Every structure is written in structure tokens, then in C-alpha cells.
């Protein structure tokens, strides 16, 4: 049994900031994870992730997910790749630097 089957609660944080923290934006979402079973939605998510990766995420990220970083982002695909989405958001908390 996967851990997600036992407890699907999750917290996702998105952040942007300057290295010296002179400007920052943080937002956290609490909700539940749900496996994407719809084939079209799944393909769209994989394509979007692959394109985002090509445009700014190190290929070293691929190694953490079982892919060979030397093969690059075009190899980020596969039937065994599990795609999850955050649903039933119960809380949003944001913080930004003073203007």
C-alpha cells in the first residue's frame, strides 16, 4: 500500500525571492492529493512539466525521480510515472515583502 492511500493530506509551498530576501513572495496551500487517472489530463501535466523543466530546471532534478539526467527532459515520460494533483484546498496562507 502506498503512503498516499493511507494519508492524502499535503501542504504545497510556492516561493519566489531574492537571495538577500529584499523581495519575497510565499504562498502555502493545504489540501489533499489525488492521483490523476484521466489519460488526457495526465499527458497534459507531463508535457507541461517537461516543457517547464527544459526552460529552467536542472536536469539533475531528473535523477531524483528515477530518470537519467544525461538523457534530458525529453525522457521525462512513462506509463509508470504517477501524477498527483492538489485538490480540496482547505487553507491558503501567503506572505510577501513590504513594498
Buried (B, 14 or more C-beta within 10 A) or exposed (E): EEEBEEEBEBEEEEEEEEEEEEEEEBBBBBBBBBEBEEEEEBEEBBEEBBEEBEEEBEBEEBEEEEBEBEEBBEBBEEEEBEBBEBEEEEEEEEEEEEE
